Amino acid sequence: MQSPLVSICIPTYNGASFIYEALDSVLKQTYSHLEIIISDDWSSDETLKIVESFKKKTSIPFQIVSHNPQGIGANWNHSIQHATGTYIKFLFQDDILEPGCVEKMVNLFEQQPELGLVASKRDFIIEGKVTPEIEKWIANYENLQVEFEKDEAITTITNSIFKEYFFYNSSLRNKIGEPPTVMFKKAILEEVGYFQEDLKQILDYVFYYRLLKKYPIAIINEPLVQFRIHEQQATNVNRNQKITDYETYDEILYKEFLPLLHPDTQKRLRTKLNPYHHFVFRLKRKLKSLRS
């Protein structure tokens, strides 16, 4: 029986500095039933030249598709739409997969077919000077599962995590990982949809949580990805722009997740986003103060 096909989806834009290392890490995978999808947002550097050189030296099926730039989410989705694999494995142009990454994730899926997504820990590659800002970011986000993981090789979570107080009331909004750390079943897109393209900063974990409503997620407590930190990352670029994602996040939780959330979180979101509830809450508080 042939092993399932894994689509390595690599959205690119002017990634010449690191794309060679990223692609080389795909060629070094211990899992062989792969295809590579490059979705490029009109790179103006040497990205596509480097990609073409790799395509010539591998027997792995290799697609290079152009995409009209419409934001990172649109490029992510475009790469997925060209994938034919059972599983989608993201790899960003500046990151690196450990040799056993794909094999370990596929094995876990095959052992636990009820899973919708598998993630892993990651190590960091820091480009350039280690600034106080970078040190602070790593200190805050080095372990995204610190609030709920146990001393086990695999941490499995279900939608019961939404009921936990820390799910919303924590600085760690993304409790799963960056897209290069995850693999998911392509078939689940029919149920949960693609990445929400109007989001810039939170589209990854909004997608994960929509998936988690229906399927459990397993996190391998081993770094299977090297995540590069540098000034040109989308996170750093977005930091200098006006981003309204976090207001939208509250609206998404209110509309799609409210009954699953902790009672205090439900109350907080209702007060913030439901004008009628806010009026009733203020009225009750006023009446209580008048009686006391």
C-alpha positions as CSV (number, residue, x, y, z in Angstrom):
1,M,0.0,0.0,0.0
2,Q,1.4,3.4,-1.0
3,S,2.0,6.0,1.6
4,P,-0.2,9.1,1.4
5,L,1.0,12.0,-0.7
6,V,2.1,15.1,1.2
7,S,2.0,18.5,-0.5
8,I,4.8,20.8,0.6
9,C,3.2,24.3,0.0
10,I,5.7,27.1,-0.1
11,P,4.2,30.6,-0.7
12,T,7.0,32.9,-1.9
13,Y,7.8,36.6,-2.4
14,N,11.3,37.9,-2.8
15,G,12.7,35.0,-0.7
16,A,16.1,34.6,-2.5
17,S,18.0,35.0,0.8
18,F,16.7,31.8,2.3
19,I,14.7,29.8,-0.2
20,Y,17.7,27.6,-1.1
21,E,17.9,26.3,2.5
22,A,14.1,25.8,2.7
23,L,14.0,23.7,-0.5
24,D,17.1,21.8,0.5
25,S,15.4,20.8,3.7
26,V,12.6,19.3,1.6
27,L,15.0,17.2,-0.4
28,K,16.5,15.9,2.8
29,Q,13.2,14.6,4.2
30,T,13.1,10.9,5.2
31,Y,9.6,10.7,3.8
32,S,9.6,10.4,0.0
33,H,6.0,10.6,-1.2
34,L,6.0,14.3,-1.7
35,E,5.0,17.1,-4.1
36,I,6.2,20.7,-4.0
37,I,4.0,23.6,-4.7
38,I,5.6,27.1,-5.1
39,S,3.1,29.9,-5.2
40,D,4.9,33.1,-6.0
41,D,3.6,36.6,-5.6
42,W,5.6,38.2,-8.5
43,S,9.1,38.1,-6.9
44,S,11.5,40.6,-8.4
45,D,14.7,39.0,-7.0
46,E,16.3,35.7,-7.7
47,T,13.7,33.6,-6.0
48,L,12.3,31.9,-9.1
49,K,15.7,31.3,-10.6
50,I,16.8,29.4,-7.5
51,V,13.5,27.5,-7.4
52,E,13.9,26.5,-11.1
53,S,17.4,25.2,-10.4
54,F,16.0,22.9,-7.7
55,K,13.2,21.7,-9.9
56,K,15.8,20.4,-12.4
57,K,17.7,18.3,-9.8
58,T,14.9,16.5,-8.1
59,S,12.4,13.8,-9.2
60,I,9.8,15.2,-6.7
61,P,6.8,16.5,-8.6
62,F,7.3,20.3,-8.6
63,Q,4.8,23.0,-9.5
64,I,5.7,26.7,-9.8
65,V,2.5,28.8,-10.0
66,S,2.3,32.6,-10.2
67,H,-0.1,34.5,-8.0
68,N,-1.4,38.1,-8.3
69,P,-0.4,39.6,-4.9
70,Q,-3.4,40.1,-2.7
71,G,-2.0,39.5,0.7
72,I,-0.3,36.6,2.5
73,G,-3.5,34.6,3.1
74,A,-4.4,34.7,-0.6
75,N,-1.0,33.3,-1.4
76,W,-1.3,30.6,1.2
77,N,-4.7,29.6,-0.2
78,H,-3.4,29.7,-3.7
79,S,-0.7,27.2,-2.9
80,I,-3.2,24.9,-1.2
81,Q,-5.6,25.1,-4.2
82,H,-2.9,23.6,-6.5
83,A,-2.0,20.8,-4.0
84,T,-3.2,17.2,-4.7
85,G,-1.9,15.6,-1.6
86,T,-3.8,14.0,1.3
87,Y,-1.9,16.2,3.7
88,I,-0.9,19.9,3.4
89,K,2.5,20.7,4.9
90,F,3.4,24.4,4.9
91,L,7.0,25.6,4.6
92,F,7.8,29.3,4.5
93,Q,10.6,30.5,2.3
94,D,12.8,31.4,5.2
95,D,12.3,28.4,7.4
96,I,13.7,24.8,7.5
97,L,12.2,21.4,8.1
98,E,14.2,18.9,10.1
99,P,14.8,15.7,8.1
100,G,12.2,13.6,10.0
101,C,9.5,16.3,10.1
102,V,7.1,15.0,7.5
103,E,7.6,11.3,8.3
104,K,6.8,11.9,12.0
105,M,3.7,13.9,11.3
106,V,2.4,11.5,8.7
107,N,3.0,8.6,11.1
108,L,1.0,10.3,13.8
109,F,-1.9,10.9,11.4
110,E,-1.9,7.3,10.4
111,Q,-1.8,6.2,14.0
112,Q,-4.6,8.6,15.0
113,P,-6.9,9.1,12.0
114,E,-9.3,11.2,14.0
115,L,-6.9,14.1,14.1
116,G,-7.4,17.1,11.8
117,L,-4.1,18.7,12.3
118,V,-0.6,17.8,13.7
119,A,1.9,20.5,14.8
120,S,5.3,20.4,16.4
121,K,7.6,22.6,18.5
122,R,10.2,24.7,16.7
123,D,13.7,26.0,17.2
124,F,14.7,29.5,16.2
125,I,17.3,30.8,13.7
126,I,18.0,34.5,14.5
127,E,19.3,36.5,11.5
128,G,21.4,39.6,12.5
129,K,21.7,41.2,15.8
130,V,19.9,39.8,18.8
131,T,18.0,42.9,19.9
132,P,16.1,43.3,23.2
133,E,12.9,43.2,21.2
134,I,13.8,39.8,19.8
135,E,14.9,38.5,23.2
136,K,11.5,39.6,24.6
137,W,9.6,38.0,21.8
138,I,11.4,34.7,22.3
139,A,10.9,34.8,26.1
140,N,7.1,35.4,25.5
141,Y,6.5,33.0,22.7
142,E,9.1,30.2,22.9
143,N,6.6,27.7,24.2
144,L,3.1,28.3,22.9
145,Q,1.7,25.3,24.8
146,V,3.1,26.2,28.2
147,E,-0.4,26.7,29.6
148,F,-1.7,23.2,29.0
149,E,1.0,20.8,27.9
150,K,2.0,17.8,30.0
151,D,5.3,16.0,30.2
152,E,4.5,13.7,27.3
153,A,5.8,13.1,23.8
154,I,2.4,14.2,22.3
155,T,0.0,16.8,23.5
156,T,-3.5,16.3,22.2
157,I,-6.2,19.0,22.5
158,T,-9.9,19.1,21.7
159,N,-12.4,21.9,21.6
160,S,-12.7,21.7,25.4
161,I,-9.7,24.0,25.5
162,F,-12.1,26.9,24.5
163,K,-13.7,26.6,27.9
164,E,-10.5,27.3,29.8
165,Y,-10.0,30.7,31.2
166,F,-6.5,31.1,29.7
167,F,-7.7,30.4,26.2
168,Y,-8.8,34.1,25.8
169,N,-7.3,35.8,28.8
170,S,-3.7,35.2,27.9
171,S,-1.0,36.9,25.8
172,L,-0.5,33.6,24.0
173,R,-3.4,33.8,21.5
174,N,-1.8,31.3,19.1
175,K,-1.5,28.1,21.1
176,I,-0.7,25.8,18.1
177,G,2.2,27.3,16.1
178,E,3.2,29.2,13.0
179,P,2.1,27.6,9.7
180,P,5.5,25.9,9.0
181,T,5.0,23.9,12.2
182,V,1.7,22.3,11.1
183,M,0.4,19.7,8.8
184,F,-3.4,19.2,8.1
185,K,-5.7,17.0,6.1
186,K,-6.7,18.8,2.9
187,A,-10.1,17.2,3.1
188,I,-11.0,19.2,6.2
189,L,-11.0,22.4,4.1
190,E,-14.5,21.4,2.8
191,E,-15.8,21.8,6.3
192,V,-13.7,24.6,7.9
193,G,-12.9,26.7,4.9
194,Y,-9.6,28.2,3.8
195,F,-7.5,30.9,5.5
196,Q,-9.4,34.1,6.0
197,E,-7.8,36.4,3.5
198,D,-8.8,39.8,5.0
199,L,-6.7,39.0,8.2
200,K,-3.0,39.8,8.3
201,Q,-1.8,38.8,11.8
202,I,-4.1,36.1,13.2
203,L,-5.3,34.1,10.1
204,D,-3.3,31.1,11.1
205,Y,-4.7,30.5,14.6
206,V,-8.2,31.5,13.5
207,F,-8.0,28.7,11.0
208,Y,-6.7,26.3,13.6
209,Y,-9.5,27.1,16.0
210,R,-12.2,26.7,13.4
211,L,-10.6,23.3,12.7
212,L,-10.4,22.5,16.4
213,K,-14.2,22.9,16.8
214,K,-14.6,19.7,14.7
215,Y,-11.3,17.7,15.1
216,P,-8.6,17.2,17.7
217,I,-5.1,18.6,17.2
218,A,-1.9,16.8,18.3
219,I,1.3,18.7,19.0
220,I,4.6,16.7,18.9
221,N,6.7,18.0,21.7
222,E,9.9,18.0,19.6
223,P,11.3,20.8,17.4
224,L,10.7,19.6,13.9
225,V,11.1,23.0,12.3
226,Q,13.6,25.8,12.4
227,F,11.7,29.1,12.4
228,R,13.8,32.1,11.3
229,I,13.5,35.4,12.9
230,H,14.5,38.5,10.9
231,E,13.3,42.0,10.2
232,Q,11.6,41.2,6.9
233,Q,9.1,38.8,8.3
234,A,5.4,39.6,7.8
235,T,5.0,39.9,11.6
236,N,7.7,42.6,11.8
237,V,6.4,44.4,8.7
238,N,2.8,44.3,10.1
239,R,4.0,45.8,13.3
240,N,4.5,49.1,11.6
241,Q,1.0,49.1,10.0
242,K,-2.4,49.6,11.4
243,I,-3.8,46.2,12.0
244,T,-7.4,45.6,13.2
245,D,-7.1,41.8,13.4
246,Y,-7.5,41.7,17.2
247,E,-10.8,43.6,17.1
248,T,-11.9,41.2,14.4
249,Y,-10.7,38.2,16.5
250,D,-13.2,39.2,19.3
251,E,-16.0,39.4,16.7
252,I,-15.1,35.9,15.3
253,L,-15.1,34.4,18.8
254,Y,-18.4,36.1,19.6
255,K,-20.1,34.9,16.3
256,E,-18.6,31.5,16.0
257,F,-17.3,30.2,19.4
258,L,-19.3,32.0,22.1
259,P,-21.1,28.9,23.6
260,L,-17.8,27.1,23.8
261,L,-16.0,29.7,25.8
262,H,-15.4,30.2,29.5
263,P,-18.4,32.0,31.2
264,D,-16.3,35.0,32.1
265,T,-15.1,35.3,28.5
266,Q,-18.7,35.0,27.2
267,K,-19.8,37.8,29.5
268,R,-16.8,40.0,28.4
269,L,-17.5,39.5,24.7
270,R,-21.3,40.0,25.1
271,T,-20.7,43.2,27.0
272,K,-18.3,44.5,24.4
273,L,-20.1,43.4,21.2
274,N,-23.8,43.0,22.0
275,P,-25.3,46.5,22.5
276,Y,-28.5,45.2,24.1
277,H,-26.5,43.0,26.5
278,H,-24.2,46.0,27.3
279,F,-27.3,48.1,28.1
280,V,-28.9,45.5,30.3
281,F,-25.6,45.0,32.1
282,R,-25.2,48.7,32.8
283,L,-28.8,48.9,34.0
284,K,-28.5,46.0,36.4
285,R,-25.3,47.5,37.8
286,K,-27.0,50.8,38.3
287,L,-30.0,49.3,40.0
288,K,-27.7,47.3,42.3
289,S,-25.8,50.4,43.3
290,L,-29.1,52.2,44.0
291,R,-30.3,49.4,46.3
292,S,-27.0,49.3,48.3
